[in-house]
Amino acid sequence: LRQLVQELSAAGVFEGETVRRLTEFSVQRQQVLADVQLRERLTQGPAVTPSAILDGRVCGFVLVDAYNLIGEAGDVLGSLVVPGRLPATLKAILPRLERFASSRPQFEMLLVVDSPIEDSRSLGGNLRVVYSGGQGKHRADRVIEGQLVHLKMGKEPRAVLVVSHDAEVRRAATRHGALVAHPQELASRMMRMG
């Protein structure tokens, strides 16, 4: 499928977002075909897709790259965005994110924030915010990958969705058997809730 998408893209039949989505679908399809346990889980109920998890139709664990959500979905978040001030924007979107998560008791959500301070706090029953701690770049990325490893080793298999547009985070997610969604998919659902 990936080769066909590349050929049709080279021929000019598909462009931009269509190529990205078809390529993403191809990667997810290959994962399912290669992973016997994942294939079995996916065939025992509703289709496990990023939309199904975000809409609350499927139980799952959602990992959100917080500042990537703000950076990539700023146009969708609109007036909640404080230009040039990620912490202020995060503070502005947290109540809406909390309402969104509480309306979907079928999943747990972990919002991972780059921060020099290591901390964690619960916002309602199924939303937790983790501040990465440490120094340097990509601190949240390392926390997300650590969570992916932890979830993959868990005794109870469940769908995992990573919300990020960061290429490294997305690769780590697929490497650990998780699905990926663009931050705009989450942001648009949050904003529809009002």
VENNOR-V976122 format. One record per residue. RES is the residue in one letter. OMEGA is omega in radians with two decimals (NA if undefined). Layout:
RES/OMEGA, RES/OMEGA
//
This chain:
L/-3.12, R/3.14, Q/3.11, L/3.11, V/3.14, Q/3.14, E/3.13, L/3.08, S/3.13, A/3.13, A/3.11, G/-3.13, V/3.11, F/3.11, E/2.94, G/-3.03, E/3.13, T/3.11, V/-3.14, R/-3.09, R/3.12, L/3.09, T/3.10, E/3.10, F/-3.13, S/3.12, V/3.14, Q/3.13, R/3.12, Q/3.10, Q/-3.10, V/-3.13, L/-3.09, A/-3.04, D/-3.08, V/-3.13, Q/3.12, L/3.14, R/3.12, E/3.12, R/-3.07, L/-3.10, T/-3.11, Q/3.14, G/-3.14, P/3.11, A/3.13, V/3.13, T/3.06, P/3.14, S/-3.13, A/3.12, I/-3.11, L/3.13, D/3.10, G/3.12, R/-3.10, V/3.07, C/3.12, G/3.11, F/-3.08, V/3.07, L/-3.08, V/3.02, D/-2.92, A/-3.07, Y/3.04, N/3.05, L/-3.12, I/-3.10, G/-3.07, E/-3.07, A/-3.12, G/3.13, D/3.12, V/-3.12, L/3.01, G/-3.00, S/3.10, L/-3.09, V/3.05, V/-3.04, P/3.09, G/-3.09, R/-3.12, L/3.14, P/3.13, A/3.11, T/3.10, L/3.12, K/-3.13, A/-3.09, I/-3.08, L/3.13, P/3.13, R/3.10, L/3.10, E/3.09, R/3.13, F/-3.11, A/-3.10, S/3.10, S/-3.13, R/-3.10, P/-3.13, Q/3.12, F/3.01, E/3.13, M/3.08, L/3.12, L/-3.07, V/-3.04, V/3.00, D/-3.13, S/3.06, P/-3.12, I/3.09, E/-3.11, D/3.10, S/3.06, R/3.14, S/3.05, L/-3.08, G/-3.03, G/-3.02, N/3.09, L/3.09, R/3.10, V/3.11, V/3.04, Y/-2.89, S/-3.02, G/3.09, G/-3.10, Q/3.07, G/-3.11, K/3.01, H/3.13, R/3.13, A/3.13, D/-3.13, R/3.10, V/3.13, I/-3.14, E/3.08, G/3.10, Q/3.11, L/3.11, V/-3.14, H/-3.12, L/-3.14, K/-3.13, M/-3.10, G/-3.11, K/-3.11, E/-3.12, P/3.06, R/-3.14, A/3.09, V/3.14, L/3.08, V/3.13, V/3.14, S/3.03, H/3.14, D/-3.05, A/-3.14, E/3.13, V/3.14, R/3.10, R/3.11, A/-3.14, A/-3.12, T/3.10, R/-3.12, H/3.04, G/3.14, A/3.01, L/3.12, V/3.07, A/3.08, H/3.14, P/3.14, Q/3.11, E/3.10, L/-3.09, A/-3.13, S/3.09, R/3.10, M/-3.06, M/3.11, R/-3.14, M/3.12, G/NA
//
